[in-house]
Amino acid sequence: MKVKLFDETHEKDLEKAINDFLEDFDGDIIDIKYQVGISIFAEEQLYCFSAMILYKK
């Protein structure tokens, strides 16, 4: 089993990164975990969109 991690500041960038990975992927996806982290710095909200793909190749 292997793991691929993705971390982006915008949800569309995360979507593109995952789709790019899956486009040429040849194996079995076991699971995909998705998470959003939000923090506040001064008056700015910072987002972190991340995903972890568990797979067998």
Biopython code that builds the backbone (N, CA, C, O; Angstrom):
import numpy as np
from Bio.PDB.StructureBuilder import StructureBuilder

atoms = [
    (1, "MET", "N", (0.842, -1.167, 0.000)),
    (1, "MET", "CA", (0.000, 0.000, 0.000)),
    (1, "MET", "C", (0.894, 1.240, 0.000)),
    (1, "MET", "O", (1.954, 1.251, 0.627)),
    (2, "LYS", "N", (0.460, 2.279, -0.705)),
    (2, "LYS", "CA", (1.198, 3.532, -0.787)),
    (2, "LYS", "C", (0.267, 4.693, -0.464)),
    (2, "LYS", "O", (-0.955, 4.546, -0.459)),
    (3, "VAL", "N", (0.874, 5.858, -0.194)),
    (3, "VAL", "CA", (0.128, 7.065, 0.147)),
    (3, "VAL", "C", (0.599, 8.209, -0.736)),
    (3, "VAL", "O", (1.796, 8.363, -0.979)),
    (4, "LYS", "N", (-0.343, 9.010, -1.214)),
    (4, "LYS", "CA", (-0.030, 10.242, -1.944)),
    (4, "LYS", "C", (-0.742, 11.379, -1.225)),
    (4, "LYS", "O", (-1.951, 11.316, -1.000)),
    (5, "LEU", "N", (0.016, 12.433, -0.860)),
    (5, "LEU", "CA", (-0.545, 13.575, -0.147)),
    (5, "LEU", "C", (-0.622, 14.786, -1.062)),
    (5, "LEU", "O", (0.251, 15.005, -1.901)),
    (6, "PHE", "N", (-1.675, 15.563, -0.888)),
    (6, "PHE", "CA", (-1.883, 16.797, -1.636)),
    (6, "PHE", "C", (-2.199, 17.903, -0.635)),
    (6, "PHE", "O", (-2.902, 17.669, 0.347)),
    (7, "ASP", "N", (-1.682, 19.108, -0.880)),
    (7, "ASP", "CA", (-1.920, 20.247, 0.001)),
    (7, "ASP", "C", (-1.946, 21.508, -0.852)),
    (7, "ASP", "O", (-0.947, 21.864, -1.478)),
    (8, "GLU", "N", (-3.093, 22.181, -0.873)),
    (8, "GLU", "CA", (-3.256, 23.375, -1.709)),
    (8, "GLU", "C", (-3.984, 24.465, -0.920)),
    (8, "GLU", "O", (-4.663, 24.180, 0.066)),
    (9, "THR", "N", (-3.834, 25.711, -1.363)),
    (9, "THR", "CA", (-4.501, 26.819, -0.680)),
    (9, "THR", "C", (-5.864, 27.151, -1.283)),
    (9, "THR", "O", (-6.604, 27.966, -0.733)),
    (10, "HIS", "N", (-6.201, 26.524, -2.411)),
    (10, "HIS", "CA", (-7.499, 26.749, -3.045)),
    (10, "HIS", "C", (-8.086, 25.402, -3.450)),
    (10, "HIS", "O", (-7.364, 24.519, -3.914)),
    (11, "GLU", "N", (-9.384, 25.248, -3.275)),
    (11, "GLU", "CA", (-10.014, 23.947, -3.551)),
    (11, "GLU", "C", (-9.905, 23.545, -5.015)),
    (11, "GLU", "O", (-9.784, 22.355, -5.307)),
    (12, "LYS", "N", (-9.944, 24.492, -5.945)),
    (12, "LYS", "CA", (-9.811, 24.154, -7.368)),
    (12, "LYS", "C", (-8.402, 23.648, -7.683)),
    (12, "LYS", "O", (-8.238, 22.784, -8.544)),
    (13, "ASP", "N", (-7.377, 24.179, -6.992)),
    (13, "ASP", "CA", (-6.009, 23.692, -7.184)),
    (13, "ASP", "C", (-5.879, 22.255, -6.682)),
    (13, "ASP", "O", (-5.190, 21.437, -7.291)),
    (14, "LEU", "N", (-6.542, 21.956, -5.571)),
    (14, "LEU", "CA", (-6.524, 20.583, -5.041)),
    (14, "LEU", "C", (-7.216, 19.637, -6.024)),
    (14, "LEU", "O", (-6.723, 18.544, -6.304)),
    (15, "GLU", "N", (-8.337, 20.064, -6.531)),
    (15, "GLU", "CA", (-9.080, 19.251, -7.502)),
    (15, "GLU", "C", (-8.217, 18.950, -8.729)),
    (15, "GLU", "O", (-8.168, 17.811, -9.195)),
    (16, "LYS", "N", (-7.540, 19.972, -9.247)),
    (16, "LYS", "CA", (-6.680, 19.779, -10.415)),
    (16, "LYS", "C", (-5.519, 18.837, -10.109)),
    (16, "LYS", "O", (-5.201, 17.964, -10.917)),
    (17, "ALA", "N", (-4.884, 19.005, -8.948)),
    (17, "ALA", "CA", (-3.752, 18.148, -8.575)),
    (17, "ALA", "C", (-4.172, 16.686, -8.471)),
    (17, "ALA", "O", (-3.450, 15.797, -8.925)),
    (18, "ILE", "N", (-5.326, 16.436, -7.880)),
    (18, "ILE", "CA", (-5.812, 15.066, -7.737)),
    (18, "ILE", "C", (-6.186, 14.494, -9.104)),
    (18, "ILE", "O", (-5.850, 13.350, -9.412)),
    (19, "ASN", "N", (-6.879, 15.284, -9.922)),
    (19, "ASN", "CA", (-7.251, 14.804, -11.259)),
    (19, "ASN", "C", (-6.029, 14.523, -12.121)),
    (19, "ASN", "O", (-6.014, 13.553, -12.878)),
    (20, "ASP", "N", (-5.000, 15.364, -12.012)),
    (20, "ASP", "CA", (-3.760, 15.123, -12.754)),
    (20, "ASP", "C", (-3.100, 13.815, -12.313)),
    (20, "ASP", "O", (-2.599, 13.057, -13.144)),
    (21, "PHE", "N", (-3.102, 13.554, -11.003)),
    (21, "PHE", "CA", (-2.532, 12.313, -10.480)),
    (21, "PHE", "C", (-3.322, 11.106, -10.980)),
    (21, "PHE", "O", (-2.737, 10.103, -11.389)),
    (22, "LEU", "N", (-4.646, 11.205, -10.947)),
    (22, "LEU", "CA", (-5.493, 10.076, -11.326)),
    (22, "LEU", "C", (-5.528, 9.828, -12.834)),
    (22, "LEU", "O", (-5.824, 8.717, -13.274)),
    (23, "GLU", "N", (-5.227, 10.856, -13.623)),
    (23, "GLU", "CA", (-5.283, 10.726, -15.074)),
    (23, "GLU", "C", (-4.375, 9.620, -15.593)),
    (23, "GLU", "O", (-4.773, 8.865, -16.481)),
    (24, "ASP", "N", (-3.174, 9.511, -15.061)),
    (24, "ASP", "CA", (-2.222, 8.493, -15.508)),
    (24, "ASP", "C", (-2.063, 7.361, -14.500)),
    (24, "ASP", "O", (-1.156, 6.538, -14.625)),
    (25, "PHE", "N", (-2.943, 7.318, -13.501)),
    (25, "PHE", "CA", (-2.825, 6.324, -12.440)),
    (25, "PHE", "C", (-3.237, 4.946, -12.936)),
    (25, "PHE", "O", (-4.263, 4.794, -13.599)),
    (26, "ASP", "N", (-2.434, 3.953, -12.613)),
    (26, "ASP", "CA", (-2.740, 2.571, -12.966)),
    (26, "ASP", "C", (-2.571, 1.725, -11.714)),
    (26, "ASP", "O", (-1.475, 1.246, -11.421)),
    (27, "GLY", "N", (-3.647, 1.547, -10.987)),
    (27, "GLY", "CA", (-3.609, 0.783, -9.750)),
    (27, "GLY", "C", (-4.994, 0.763, -9.123)),
    (27, "GLY", "O", (-5.991, 1.050, -9.785)),
    (28, "ASP", "N", (-5.048, 0.424, -7.845)),
    (28, "ASP", "CA", (-6.315, 0.354, -7.123)),
    (28, "ASP", "C", (-6.348, 1.418, -6.038)),
    (28, "ASP", "O", (-5.471, 1.462, -5.174)),
    (29, "ILE", "N", (-7.369, 2.282, -6.085)),
    (29, "ILE", "CA", (-7.575, 3.276, -5.036)),
    (29, "ILE", "C", (-8.261, 2.578, -3.864)),
    (29, "ILE", "O", (-9.310, 1.957, -4.032)),
    (30, "ILE", "N", (-7.672, 2.683, -2.696)),
    (30, "ILE", "CA", (-8.257, 2.098, -1.493)),
    (30, "ILE", "C", (-9.200, 3.095, -0.825)),
    (30, "ILE", "O", (-10.322, 2.752, -0.450)),
    (31, "ASP", "N", (-8.723, 4.349, -0.679)),
    (31, "ASP", "CA", (-9.520, 5.368, 0.012)),
    (31, "ASP", "C", (-8.968, 6.748, -0.314)),
    (31, "ASP", "O", (-7.792, 6.897, -0.647)),
    (32, "ILE", "N", (-9.824, 7.746, -0.216)),
    (32, "ILE", "CA", (-9.407, 9.141, -0.340)),
    (32, "ILE", "C", (-9.944, 9.883, 0.876)),
    (32, "ILE", "O", (-11.148, 9.874, 1.134)),
    (33, "LYS", "N", (-9.053, 10.525, 1.620)),
    (33, "LYS", "CA", (-9.424, 11.329, 2.783)),
    (33, "LYS", "C", (-9.263, 12.796, 2.409)),
    (33, "LYS", "O", (-8.292, 13.170, 1.752)),
    (34, "TYR", "N", (-10.211, 13.623, 2.827)),
    (34, "TYR", "CA", (-10.220, 15.038, 2.479)),
    (34, "TYR", "C", (-10.351, 15.856, 3.757)),
    (34, "TYR", "O", (-11.066, 15.466, 4.679)),
    (35, "GLN", "N", (-9.653, 17.003, 3.809)),
    (35, "GLN", "CA", (-9.704, 17.832, 5.011)),
    (35, "GLN", "C", (-9.511, 19.295, 4.639)),
    (35, "GLN", "O", (-8.778, 19.620, 3.705)),
    (36, "VAL", "N", (-10.174, 20.169, 5.380)),
    (36, "VAL", "CA", (-9.992, 21.609, 5.211)),
    (36, "VAL", "C", (-9.559, 22.178, 6.558)),
    (36, "VAL", "O", (-10.182, 21.917, 7.587)),
    (37, "GLY", "N", (-8.483, 22.957, 6.533)),
    (37, "GLY", "CA", (-8.020, 23.648, 7.732)),
    (37, "GLY", "C", (-8.175, 25.140, 7.529)),
    (37, "GLY", "O", (-7.884, 25.663, 6.453)),
    (38, "ILE", "N", (-8.635, 25.828, 8.568)),
    (38, "ILE", "CA", (-8.823, 27.273, 8.503)),
    (38, "ILE", "C", (-8.114, 27.900, 9.694)),
    (38, "ILE", "O", (-8.246, 27.436, 10.827)),
    (39, "SER", "N", (-7.362, 28.959, 9.423)),
    (39, "SER", "CA", (-6.742, 29.708, 10.515)),
    (39, "SER", "C", (-6.895, 31.193, 10.220)),
    (39, "SER", "O", (-7.146, 31.592, 9.083)),
    (40, "ILE", "N", (-6.742, 31.995, 11.252)),
    (40, "ILE", "CA", (-6.863, 33.434, 11.104)),
    (40, "ILE", "C", (-5.534, 34.062, 11.486)),
    (40, "ILE", "O", (-4.992, 33.806, 12.562)),
    (41, "PHE", "N", (-5.020, 34.886, 10.588)),
    (41, "PHE", "CA", (-3.772, 35.614, 10.817)),
    (41, "PHE", "C", (-4.081, 37.090, 10.623)),
    (41, "PHE", "O", (-4.413, 37.521, 9.518)),
    (42, "ALA", "N", (-3.972, 37.864, 11.698)),
    (42, "ALA", "CA", (-4.406, 39.266, 11.694)),
    (42, "ALA", "C", (-5.889, 39.277, 11.329)),
    (42, "ALA", "O", (-6.701, 38.691, 12.045)),
    (43, "GLU", "N", (-6.248, 39.921, 10.246)),
    (43, "GLU", "CA", (-7.662, 39.930, 9.819)),
    (43, "GLU", "C", (-7.897, 39.065, 8.590)),
    (43, "GLU", "O", (-8.945, 39.157, 7.951)),
    (44, "GLU", "N", (-6.922, 38.224, 8.259)),
    (44, "GLU", "CA", (-7.002, 37.385, 7.061)),
    (44, "GLU", "C", (-7.292, 35.934, 7.429)),
    (44, "GLU", "O", (-6.698, 35.390, 8.359)),
    (45, "GLN", "N", (-8.211, 35.313, 6.690)),
    (45, "GLN", "CA", (-8.491, 33.891, 6.859)),
    (45, "GLN", "C", (-7.623, 33.106, 5.894)),
    (45, "GLN", "O", (-7.572, 33.414, 4.703)),
    (46, "LEU", "N", (-6.938, 32.090, 6.408)),
    (46, "LEU", "CA", (-6.082, 31.242, 5.586)),
    (46, "LEU", "C", (-6.690, 29.850, 5.526)),
    (46, "LEU", "O", (-7.056, 29.278, 6.553)),
    (47, "TYR", "N", (-6.794, 29.315, 4.327)),
    (47, "TYR", "CA", (-7.377, 27.993, 4.127)),
    (47, "TYR", "C", (-6.303, 27.020, 3.655)),
    (47, "TYR", "O", (-5.372, 27.398, 2.943)),
    (48, "CYS", "N", (-6.446, 25.783, 4.056)),
    (48, "CYS", "CA", (-5.571, 24.711, 3.603)),
    (48, "CYS", "C", (-6.463, 23.530, 3.217)),
    (48, "CYS", "O", (-7.115, 22.930, 4.072)),
    (49, "PHE", "N", (-6.485, 23.208, 1.949)),
    (49, "PHE", "CA", (-7.268, 22.080, 1.444)),
    (49, "PHE", "C", (-6.307, 20.933, 1.201)),
    (49, "PHE", "O", (-5.341, 21.077, 0.452)),
    (50, "SER", "N", (-6.563, 19.792, 1.830)),
    (50, "SER", "CA", (-5.638, 18.671, 1.685)),
    (50, "SER", "C", (-6.400, 17.369, 1.464)),
    (50, "SER", "O", (-7.569, 17.224, 1.822)),
    (51, "ALA", "N", (-5.683, 16.436, 0.861)),
    (51, "ALA", "CA", (-6.248, 15.106, 0.599)),
    (51, "ALA", "C", (-5.134, 14.085, 0.687)),
    (51, "ALA", "O", (-3.970, 14.375, 0.414)),
    (52, "MET", "N", (-5.520, 12.890, 1.074)),
    (52, "MET", "CA", (-4.596, 11.759, 1.131)),
    (52, "MET", "C", (-5.248, 10.609, 0.374)),
    (52, "MET", "O", (-6.384, 10.229, 0.655)),
    (53, "ILE", "N", (-4.523, 10.069, -0.576)),
    (53, "ILE", "CA", (-5.015, 8.931, -1.351)),
    (53, "ILE", "C", (-4.226, 7.698, -0.939)),
    (53, "ILE", "O", (-2.998, 7.684, -1.015)),
    (54, "LEU", "N", (-4.931, 6.673, -0.505)),
    (54, "LEU", "CA", (-4.330, 5.375, -0.205)),
    (54, "LEU", "C", (-4.553, 4.484, -1.415)),
    (54, "LEU", "O", (-5.677, 4.355, -1.901)),
    (55, "TYR", "N", (-3.480, 3.871, -1.898)),
    (55, "TYR", "CA", (-3.607, 3.071, -3.116)),
    (55, "TYR", "C", (-2.631, 1.903, -3.138)),
    (55, "TYR", "O", (-1.655, 1.862, -2.389)),
    (56, "LYS", "N", (-2.926, 0.959, -4.019)),
    (56, "LYS", "CA", (-2.027, -0.157, -4.316)),
    (56, "LYS", "C", (-1.634, -0.058, -5.773)),
    (56, "LYS", "O", (-2.466, 0.236, -6.631)),
    (57, "LYS", "N", (-0.376, -0.303, -6.049)),
    (57, "LYS", "CA", (0.097, -0.202, -7.425)),
    (57, "LYS", "C", (0.736, -1.494, -7.857)),
    (57, "LYS", "O", (1.197, -1.605, -8.993)),
]
sb = StructureBuilder()
sb.init_structure("model")
sb.init_model(0)
sb.init_chain("A")
sb.init_seg("    ")
for serial, (resi, resn, name, xyz) in enumerate(atoms, 1):
    if name == "N":
        sb.init_residue(resn, " ", resi, " ")
    sb.init_atom(name, np.array(xyz, "f"), 0.0, 1.0, " ", f" {name:<3s}", serial, name[0])
structure = sb.get_structure()
